[in-house]
Amino acid sequence: MFKKTRRRMVAAIMLILLIAVALFMATVYLWDRAETEKRNREMLDDYLEEVMEDPSPYPYGRTDMPPFDDDDDAADDEDETETPARRRGRGEMREESYRASLFYSAIFENGKTVRTDTGDGRMDMDGLTERAAKVLEKGVREGRSGRYMYMVKKSGDRTAVGFLNIAVSMEQTDALLKQILAVYAASVVIVFIASLLISKAIIKPLEENDERQRRFISDAGHELKTPVAVIQASAELLEKETGENEWLRNIKYENGRMGSLIKQLLDLSRAENGSVEKETVDLSKAVTGEALAMEAVAFEKGHALKQDIEEGLYVTGVPGQLVQAVSVLLDNAVSYSLPGSDIILTLRRDRHDAVLTVENACGEIPQEKMEHLFERFFRTDEARGEDGGHYGLGLPIAKAVAESHGGTIGAEHAGGRIVFTVKLPLIKN
């Protein structure tokens, strides 16, 4: 039980932490990418303002770019007629990223190319003109094409198409993405180890408490067997001497109930302990034998026990415990079935599992009670009372047997019928 709980806890912790880490890293990556695109767009915009404000034609490529000046006082010496765009452009040019960037542009006037900047001859002028013309045909203001970002600016009769080679910034963004993925992969390992440690620290006190409870049930059960046996023997001897009377009958009845309860507690303790040596068990034969034994009991209470048992299903387990689990489910069905209704018992193969189902008609069971059916000492309203020796331990015993054999047990209620399903792993042929 605690192993499953720990696995679920590890999965939950990992899911929460990894989602948080993924969101953080995705935010970092998207923010960096957005900032890079914004910076590239601003640089390209400043560059286009520069070339648009300079009327000089460069028909063979621009070769006399203004010198970069890192002197902060240089702007104060500029001609007062210089435009704000030119000042902003030159201020941006002081940045290292601006210095390292490659810009290209083509200016058209009345449909003719009047100026080109081929990046110091790094791009063919005809190819630049053709690329710029295609951008104008799209009718967009800006965009991306391969490793280039482009932008269109208009001023009067002039239209400028500028390009920025963003290969370097794309490589930097890709490098950041690889680093983020590497860090995330490392985070998966770290989070997994941390989840194991956290879950272990949380589950350990629960395991210790459960172990103490099991030890108490086992020890108490063994200690109570002796006084129960003494009371039973004493009552029988007293009955022989004084004869049968109401008080002795009550003592023997209640003592019998106490003995039955102690036996079920010890059975539950052994089933939950799971330390009994297992062997190969013919489950089909075990279920058939128990069904034959319960058939007469069901008939006496007005129920027909219908069987559909597939032959040759073998599991690894403790024969006595498996028979006890089947007995619990059949006894539960016989005890709580509606009068005159049928009980259906099936055993079939489902891929690698043996699936045992016990179905019977019953009254309405609220969903909140269905969730507690396999808890110790829990009984639905229909099960209240003292007849039949039911103490709310039968289904917990069946659950403990199923889980100690590597299987599962569950219950579903629909249409006035309840179905208990047990799945046990088959022996691989």
RODO-2510 file (C-alpha; in nm, 4 decimals, decimal comma):
residues 429
     n   res          X          Y          Z
     1     m     0,0000     0,0000     0,0000
     2     f     0,2717     0,2430     0,1011
     3     k     0,4791     0,1604    -0,2064
     4     k     0,1935     0,2713    -0,4301
     5     t     0,1409     0,5800    -0,2163
     6     r     0,5090     0,6655    -0,2387
     7     r     0,5137     0,6188    -0,6159
     8     r     0,2129     0,8488    -0,6499
     9     m     0,3744     1,1032    -0,4207
    10     v     0,7006     1,0959    -0,6192
    11     a     0,5050     1,1374    -0,9417
    12     a     0,3051     1,4283    -0,7977
    13     i     0,6124     1,6059    -0,6598
    14     m     0,8027     1,5609    -0,9858
    15     l     0,5082     1,6795    -1,1923
    16     i     0,4610     1,9947    -0,9867
    17     l     0,8305     2,0853    -0,9669
    18     l     0,9098     2,0028    -1,3296
    19     i     0,6125     2,2044    -1,4527
    20     a     0,7319     2,4968    -1,2414
    21     v     1,0897     2,4623    -1,3730
    22     a     0,9646     2,4247    -1,7305
    23     l     0,7484     2,7365    -1,7022
    24     f     1,0384     2,9348    -1,5561
    25     m     1,2826     2,8229    -1,8264
    26     a     1,0286     2,8757    -2,1030
    27     t     0,9698     3,2259    -1,9697
    28     v     1,3440     3,2952    -1,9708
    29     y     1,3826     3,1642    -2,3250
    30     l     1,0798     3,3472    -2,4658
    31     w     1,1786     3,6673    -2,2864
    32     d     1,5335     3,6474    -2,4250
    33     r     1,4015     3,5741    -2,7738
    34     a     1,1535     3,8603    -2,7570
    35     e     1,4242     4,0976    -2,6317
    36     t     1,6602     3,9868    -2,9084
    37     e     1,3961     4,0438    -3,1750
    38     k     1,3079     4,3787    -3,0223
    39     r     1,6738     4,4839    -3,0190
    40     n     1,7218     4,3701    -3,3805
    41     r     1,4079     4,5557    -3,4858
    42     e     1,5232     4,8738    -3,3146
    43     m     1,8698     4,8533    -3,4712
    44     l     1,7217     4,7951    -3,8156
    45     d     1,4797     5,0837    -3,7651
    46     d     1,7646     5,3177    -3,6634
    47     y     1,9731     5,2014    -3,9570
    48     l     1,6914     5,2745    -4,2029
    49     e     1,6416     5,6206    -4,0575
    50     e     2,0113     5,6813    -4,1141
    51     v     2,0071     5,5788    -4,4779
    52     m     1,6780     5,7588    -4,5450
    53     e     1,8104     6,0864    -4,4019
    54     d     2,1307     6,0702    -4,6061
    55     p     2,0375     6,1694    -4,9654
    56     s     2,3710     6,0713    -5,1156
    57     p     2,3384     5,7889    -5,3697
    58     y     2,5566     5,4772    -5,3396
    59     p     2,4909     5,2922    -5,6585
    60     y     2,7753     5,0449    -5,6084
    61     g     2,7415     4,9734    -5,2433
    62     r     2,8012     5,1867    -4,9404
    63     t     3,1701     5,2099    -4,8501
    64     d     3,1974     5,5252    -4,6364
    65     m     2,9895     5,4480    -4,3290
    66     p     3,0364     5,7194    -4,0654
    67     p     3,3115     5,6324    -3,8186
    68     f     3,2122     5,4870    -3,4791
    69     d     3,2847     5,7345    -3,2013
    70     d     3,2847     5,6097    -2,8422
    71     d     3,3374     5,9565    -2,7007
    72     d     3,0285     6,0505    -2,4989
    73     d     3,0874     6,4184    -2,5707
    74     a     3,0907     6,3676    -2,9459
    75     a     2,7155     6,4189    -2,9700
    76     d     2,7553     6,7667    -2,8271
    77     d     2,9786     6,8618    -3,1188
    78     e     2,7281     6,7512    -3,3836
    79     d     2,5752     6,9985    -3,6196
    80     e     2,2621     7,1466    -3,4645
    81     t     2,0719     7,0560    -3,7811
    82     e     2,1287     6,6832    -3,7233
    83     t     1,7971     6,5029    -3,6745
    84     p     1,7025     6,3123    -3,3555
    85     a     1,6879     5,9928    -3,5603
    86     r     2,0514     6,0327    -3,6648
    87     r     2,1559     6,0991    -3,3049
    88     r     1,9656     5,7937    -3,1856
    89     g     2,1201     5,5857    -3,4611
    90     r     2,4727     5,6923    -3,3753
    91     g     2,4090     5,6345    -3,0076
    92     e     2,2971     5,2814    -3,0895
    93     m     2,6059     5,2371    -3,3025
    94     r     2,8180     5,2597    -2,9898
    95     e     2,6769     4,9293    -2,8756
    96     e     2,8819     4,6241    -2,9555
    97     s     2,5846     4,4391    -3,1033
    98     y     2,5230     4,7254    -3,3444
    99     r     2,8885     4,7295    -3,4463
   100     a     2,8915     4,3553    -3,5194
   101     s     2,5663     4,3530    -3,7173
   102     l     2,5486     4,3391    -4,0968
   103     f     2,2964     4,5726    -4,2605
   104     y     2,1840     4,5898    -4,6223
   105     s     1,9387     4,8236    -4,7900
   106     a     1,7902     4,9328    -5,1179
   107     i     1,6108     5,2639    -5,1746
   108     f     1,3520     5,3009    -5,4479
   109     e     1,2150     5,6241    -5,5931
   110     n     0,9355     5,6213    -5,8498
   111     g     0,9933     5,2481    -5,9016
   112     k     1,3693     5,2843    -5,9660
   113     t     1,6617     5,1872    -5,7489
   114     v     1,8469     5,5014    -5,6476
   115     r     2,0697     5,3664    -5,3767
   116     t     2,1964     5,0390    -5,2338
   117     d     2,4022     4,9379    -4,9342
   118     t     2,5501     4,5929    -4,9945
   119     g     2,7282     4,5705    -4,6611
   120     d     3,0746     4,6561    -4,7883
   121     g     3,0145     4,4336    -5,0861
   122     r     2,9138     4,1295    -4,8833
   123     m     2,5889     4,0966    -5,0768
   124     d     2,5490     4,1098    -5,4525
   125     m     2,3796     4,4347    -5,5561
   126     d     2,1465     4,2685    -5,8072
   127     g     2,0545     4,0020    -5,5530
   128     l     1,9866     4,2721    -5,2924
   129     t     1,7644     4,4657    -5,5325
   130     e     1,5723     4,1538    -5,6287
   131     r     1,5220     4,0552    -5,2630
   132     a     1,4006     4,4068    -5,1759
   133     a     1,1561     4,4052    -5,4679
   134     k     1,0055     4,0778    -5,3437
   135     v     0,9576     4,2304    -4,9995
   136     l     0,7731     4,5266    -5,1527
   137     e     0,5467     4,2862    -5,3426
   138     k     0,4364     4,1320    -5,0130
   139     g     0,3045     4,4665    -4,8965
   140     v     0,4179     4,4182    -4,5357
   141     r     0,6083     4,6551    -4,3102
   142     e     0,8469     4,4026    -4,1541
   143     g     0,9148     4,0346    -4,1247
   144     r     1,1730     3,7589    -4,1471
   145     s     1,3109     3,5615    -4,4353
   146     g     1,5583     3,2911    -4,3464
   147     r     1,8487     3,4450    -4,1577
   148     y     1,7429     3,8013    -4,2469
   149     m     1,5053     4,0432    -4,0780
   150     y     1,3602     4,3035    -4,3125
   151     m     1,1792     4,6326    -4,2692
   152     v     1,0181     4,8826    -4,5058
   153     k     1,0173     5,2600    -4,4531
   154     k     0,8622     5,5303    -4,6652
   155     s     0,9430     5,8996    -4,6822
   156     g     0,7821     6,1020    -4,9555
   157     d     0,8504     5,9376    -5,2912
   158     r     1,1245     5,7222    -5,1450
   159     t     1,0833     5,3694    -5,0129
   160     a     1,3651     5,1973    -4,8282
   161     v     1,3907     4,8246    -4,7701
   162     g     1,6439     4,7309    -4,5043
   163     f     1,7838     4,3905    -4,4124
   164     l     1,9651     4,2755    -4,1000
   165     n     2,1608     3,9520    -4,0892
   166     i     2,0386     3,7875    -3,7687
   167     a     2,2332     3,4633    -3,8029
   168     v     2,4508     3,5467    -3,5014
   169     s     2,1563     3,6345    -3,2763
   170     m     1,9733     3,3208    -3,3924
   171     e     2,2766     3,1112    -3,3010
   172     q     2,2876     3,2761    -2,9605
   173     t     1,9179     3,2056    -2,9055
   174     d     1,9635     2,8437    -3,0158
   175     a     2,2611     2,8116    -2,7825
   176     l     2,0471     2,9438    -2,4964
   177     l     1,7773     2,6890    -2,5824
   178     k     2,0312     2,4049    -2,5727
   179     q     2,1593     2,5256    -2,2378
   180     i     1,8048     2,5443    -2,1028
   181     l     1,7304     2,1899    -2,2230
   182     a     2,0532     2,0643    -2,0653
   183     v     1,9668     2,2333    -1,7361
   184     y     1,6130     2,0930    -1,7543
   185     a     1,7469     1,7403    -1,8109
   186     a     1,9682     1,7821    -1,5058
   187     s     1,6696     1,9198    -1,3164
   188     v     1,4727     1,6023    -1,3924
   189     v     1,7403     1,3930    -1,2205
   190     i     1,7717     1,6317    -0,9270
   191     v     1,3945     1,6578    -0,8821
   192     f     1,3608     1,2781    -0,8988
   193     i     1,6213     1,2281    -0,6255
   194     a     1,4665     1,5060    -0,4170
   195     s     1,1188     1,3541    -0,4634
   196     l     1,2425     1,0160    -0,3423
   197     l     1,3966     1,1709    -0,0320
   198     i     1,0907     1,3866     0,0420
   199     s     0,8447     1,1005    -0,0083
   200     k     1,0561     0,8713     0,2075
   201     a     1,0599     1,1264     0,4892
   202     i     0,6817     1,1698     0,4642
   203     i     0,5924     0,8011     0,4319
   204     k     0,8321     0,6671     0,6971
   205     p     0,6237     0,7774     1,0011
   206     l     0,3108     0,6362     0,8359
   207     e     0,4834     0,3035     0,7705
   208     e     0,6072     0,2863     1,1270
   209     n     0,2599     0,3640     1,2626
   210     d     0,1006     0,1031     1,0373
   211     e     0,3588    -0,1542     1,1444
   212     r     0,2827    -0,0808     1,5096
   213     q    -0,0885    -0,1258     1,4427
   214     r    -0,0332    -0,4585     1,2695
   215     r     0,1944    -0,5788     1,5492
   216     f    -0,0643    -0,4760     1,8072
   217     i    -0,3444    -0,6601     1,6233
   218     s    -0,1317    -0,9719     1,5932
   219     d    -0,0094    -0,9659     1,9525
   220     a    -0,3521    -0,8820     2,0933
   221     g    -0,5137    -1,1555     1,8849
   222     h    -0,2736    -1,4199     2,0115
   223     e    -0,3065    -1,3006     2,3707
   224     l    -0,6869    -1,3073     2,3539
   225     k    -0,7066    -1,6605     2,2136
   226     t    -0,6201    -1,8146     2,5500
   227     p    -0,8825    -1,6367     2,7662
   228     v    -1,1479    -1,6966     2,4992
   229     a    -1,0688    -2,0681     2,5002
   230     v    -1,0756    -2,0745     2,8833
   231     i    -1,4132    -1,8965     2,8922
   232     q    -1,5556    -2,1404     2,6379
   233     a    -1,4316    -2,4434     2,8319
   234     s    -1,5513    -2,3037     3,1633
   235     a    -1,8962    -2,2276     3,0235
   236     e    -1,9316    -2,5805     2,8874
   237     l    -1,8239    -2,7363     3,2212
   238     l    -2,0624    -2,5111     3,4130
   239     e    -2,3407    -2,6042     3,1741
   240     k    -2,2820    -2,9745     3,2468
   241     e    -2,3059    -2,9140     3,6221
   242     t    -2,5953    -2,6682     3,6383
   243     g    -2,7727    -2,7402     3,3139
   244     e    -2,8459    -2,5069     3,0225
   245     n    -2,9765    -2,1599     3,1006
   246     e    -3,0148    -1,8185     2,9381
   247     w    -2,7033    -1,6730     3,0984
   248     l    -2,4744    -1,9513     2,9873
   249     r    -2,6171    -1,9323     2,6365
   250     n    -2,5357    -1,5590     2,6257
   251     i    -2,1838    -1,6239     2,7544
   252     k    -2,1181    -1,8928     2,4921
   253     y    -2,2732    -1,6817     2,2133
   254     e    -2,0740    -1,3689     2,2905
   255     n    -1,7590    -1,5756     2,3486
   256     g    -1,8106    -1,7351     2,0085
   257     r    -1,8422    -1,3927     1,8494
   258     m    -1,5240    -1,2837     2,0238
   259     g    -1,3421    -1,5920     1,8978
   260     s    -1,4599    -1,5293     1,5431
   261     l    -1,3455    -1,1666     1,5618
   262     i    -1,0034    -1,2673     1,6924
   263     k    -0,9660    -1,5219     1,4113
   264     q    -1,0487    -1,2580     1,1492
   265     l    -0,8032    -1,0129     1,3051
   266     l    -0,5275    -1,2729     1,2900
   267     d    -0,6224    -1,3600     0,9321
   268     l    -0,6019    -0,9918     0,8405
   269     s    -0,2638    -0,9590     1,0096
   270     r    -0,1241    -1,2610     0,8250
   271     a    -0,2630    -1,1407     0,4912
   272     e    -0,1184    -0,7920     0,5347
   273     n     0,2157    -0,9285     0,6514
   274     g     0,2680    -1,1133     0,3228
   275     s     0,5647    -1,3095     0,4629
   276     v     0,4108    -1,6571     0,4092
   277     e     0,5940    -1,8631     0,1480
   278     k     0,4074    -1,8731    -0,1827
   279     e     0,3641    -2,1592    -0,4283
   280     t     0,1982    -2,2330    -0,7610
   281     v    -0,1786    -2,2411    -0,7126
   282     d    -0,4448    -2,3675    -0,9536
   283     l    -0,6760    -2,0713    -0,9085
   284     s    -0,9477    -2,2225    -1,1277
   285     k    -0,9640    -2,5307    -0,9058
   286     a    -0,9576    -2,3233    -0,5851
   287     v    -1,2428    -2,0992    -0,7008
   288     t    -1,4479    -2,3973    -0,8218
   289     g    -1,4088    -2,5760    -0,4873
   290     e    -1,5131    -2,2729    -0,2851
   291     a    -1,8075    -2,2086    -0,5183
   292     l    -1,9351    -2,5646    -0,4668
   293     a    -1,9123    -2,5201    -0,0903
   294     m    -2,1077    -2,1914    -0,1005
   295     e    -2,3660    -2,3123    -0,3518
   296     a    -2,5690    -2,4932    -0,0873
   297     v    -2,5536    -2,1938     0,1491
   298     a    -2,6740    -1,9635    -0,1265
   299     f    -2,9582    -2,2026    -0,2138
   300     e    -3,0758    -2,2118     0,1475
   301     k    -3,1045    -1,8304     0,1433
   302     g    -3,2963    -1,8312    -0,1854
   303     h    -3,0138    -1,7405    -0,4229
   304     a    -2,8875    -1,9173    -0,7327
   305     l    -2,5075    -1,9139    -0,7677
   306     k    -2,4221    -1,8972    -1,1391
   307     q    -2,0640    -1,9824    -1,2331
   308     d    -1,8452    -1,9178    -1,5354
   309     i    -1,4943    -2,0384    -1,4473
   310     e    -1,2171    -2,0699    -1,7046
   311     e    -0,9941    -2,3707    -1,6500
   312     g    -0,6154    -2,3770    -1,6251
   313     l    -0,5451    -2,0401    -1,4615
   314     y    -0,2419    -2,0573    -1,2345
   315     v    -0,1045    -1,7934    -0,9979
   316     t     0,1724    -1,7749    -0,7406
   317     g     0,0355    -1,7417    -0,3897
   318     v    -0,0765    -1,8912    -0,0620
   319     p    -0,3605    -2,1406    -0,1290
   320     g    -0,5352    -2,0832     0,2031
   321     q    -0,5357    -1,7057     0,1659
   322     l    -0,6630    -1,7154    -0,1927
   323     v    -0,9465    -1,9510    -0,0951
   324     q    -1,0255    -1,7238     0,1992
   325     a    -1,0502    -1,4183    -0,0297
   326     v    -1,2932    -1,6037    -0,2598
   327     s    -1,4916    -1,7197     0,0433
   328     v    -1,5154    -1,3636     0,1769
   329     l    -1,6538    -1,2291    -0,1515
   330     l    -1,9046    -1,5146    -0,1907
   331     d    -2,0152    -1,4922     0,1733
   332     n    -2,0569    -1,1156     0,1330
   333     a    -2,2722    -1,1686    -0,1780
   334     v    -2,4874    -1,4368    -0,0133
   335     s    -2,5365    -1,2280     0,3010
   336     y    -2,6332    -0,9015     0,1338
   337     s    -2,8039    -1,0031    -0,1914
   338     l    -3,1660    -0,9005    -0,2325
   339     p    -3,4113    -1,1889    -0,1743
   340     g    -3,4546    -1,4184    -0,4737
   341     s    -3,1717    -1,2602    -0,6760
   342     d    -2,8900    -1,4430    -0,8528
   343     i    -2,5218    -1,4326    -0,7652
   344     i    -2,2812    -1,4443    -1,0601
   345     l    -1,9267    -1,5745    -1,0151
   346     t    -1,6795    -1,5519    -1,3058
   347     l    -1,3107    -1,6264    -1,3485
   348     r    -1,1443    -1,5501    -1,6790
   349     r    -0,8114    -1,4648    -1,8358
   350     d    -0,7475    -1,1031    -1,9339
   351     r    -0,4086    -1,0842    -2,1041
   352     h    -0,1594    -1,1419    -1,8196
   353     d    -0,4124    -1,1382    -1,5341
   354     a    -0,6693    -1,3695    -1,3842
   355     v    -0,9874    -1,1692    -1,3270
   356     l    -1,2326    -1,2878    -1,0620
   357     t    -1,5705    -1,1130    -1,0334
   358     v    -1,8552    -1,1642    -0,7887
   359     e    -2,1799    -0,9844    -0,8743
   360     n    -2,5032    -0,9619    -0,6798
   361     a    -2,8148    -0,7456    -0,6511
   362     c    -2,8217    -0,5107    -0,3552
   363     g    -2,9821    -0,1955    -0,2263
   364     e    -2,8581     0,1517    -0,3081
   365     i    -2,5112     0,2283    -0,1689
   366     p    -2,4069     0,5960    -0,1647
   367     q    -2,0806     0,6768    -0,3390
   368     e    -1,9249     0,8102    -0,0192
   369     k    -1,9758     0,4656     0,1386
   370     m    -1,8451     0,2820    -0,1668
   371     e    -1,5137     0,4572    -0,1145
   372     h    -1,4807     0,3045     0,2364
   373     l    -1,5887    -0,0539     0,1643
   374     f    -1,2380    -0,1959     0,2092
   375     e    -1,1577    -0,0137     0,5307
   376     r    -1,1323    -0,2085     0,8566
   377     f    -1,4545    -0,2382     1,0574
   378     f    -1,6554    -0,0406     0,8009
   379     r    -2,0084    -0,1667     0,7352
   380     t    -2,2873    -0,0186     0,5273
   381     d    -2,6300     0,0328     0,6806
   382     e    -2,7470    -0,2968     0,5280
   383     a    -2,4685    -0,4768     0,7117
   384     r    -2,5541    -0,3468     1,0587
   385     g    -2,6399    -0,6104     1,3098
   386     e    -2,4780    -0,9077     1,4730
   387     d    -2,5982    -1,2015     1,2663
   388     g    -2,3582    -1,3845     1,0403
   389     g    -2,0468    -1,2804     1,2331
   390     h    -1,9735    -0,9829     1,0106
   391     y    -1,7474    -0,7271     1,1740
   392     g    -1,6318    -0,5255     0,8747
   393     l    -1,3079    -0,7255     0,8373
   394     g    -1,3969    -0,9565     0,5478
   395     l    -1,3400    -0,7121     0,2632
   396     p    -1,0203    -0,5712     0,4197
   397     i    -0,8920    -0,9312     0,4377
   398     a    -0,9759    -0,9835     0,0690
   399     k    -0,7984    -0,6585    -0,0169
   400     a    -0,4915    -0,7530     0,1859
   401     v    -0,4773    -1,0944     0,0147
   402     a    -0,5092    -0,9412    -0,3333
   403     e    -0,2399    -0,6801    -0,2709
   404     s    -0,0005    -0,9242    -0,1008
   405     h    -0,0267    -1,1376    -0,4170
   406     g     0,0580    -0,8440    -0,6434
   407     g    -0,3008    -0,7874    -0,7513
   408     t    -0,5826    -0,5400    -0,7050
   409     i    -0,9417    -0,5405    -0,5848
   410     g    -1,2224    -0,2963    -0,6527
   411     a    -1,5990    -0,2541    -0,6383
   412     e    -1,8518    -0,0889    -0,8682
   413     h    -2,2196    -0,0228    -0,8058
   414     a    -2,4663     0,0464    -1,0861
   415     g    -2,8216    -0,0449    -1,1746
   416     g    -2,8940    -0,1952    -0,8347
   417     r    -2,6056    -0,4447    -0,8587
   418     i    -2,2598    -0,4444    -0,7064
   419     v    -1,9571    -0,6095    -0,8673
   420     f    -1,6368    -0,6962    -0,6843
   421     t    -1,3373    -0,7484    -0,9133
   422     v    -1,0058    -0,9088    -0,8189
   423     k    -0,7097    -0,9119    -1,0576
   424     l    -0,4130    -1,1385    -0,9934
   425     p    -0,1038    -1,1787    -1,2145
   426     l    -0,0939    -1,5129    -1,3938
   427     i     0,2135    -1,7311    -1,4025
   428     k     0,3916    -1,6794    -1,7347
   429     n     0,3908    -1,9934    -1,9432
***
